[in-house]
């Protein structure tokens, strides 16, 4: 902008400055309110739930794909299913062992 144009542009009035300040304050208030809302535990819990739902859906799709590939005889898919089956059996075994151990301990206490 040249000096001539700056000279032709009138300075904002007090009312215009106050209106700009009010608008800026409102924007800041909204921003702070959004930030406070994002820090609320309920908001964070909801975000975590949504993230978990998306991950579960992603895993479902992947599991379906691997299952289909295994049915078609894909060696990598068969290997993956074998690993999953062994891991699942190990987890079930550990849980069963833990339950039985607790039952035995509780009976020994009586």
Protein Blocks (a to p, Z undefined) as FASTA:
>chain_A
ZZklmmmpccddfklmmmmmmmmmmmmmmmmmmmmmmmpmklmmmmmmmmmmmmmmmmmm
mmmmmmmmmmnopaklmmmmmmmmmmmmmmmmmmmmmmmmmmmmmmmmZZ
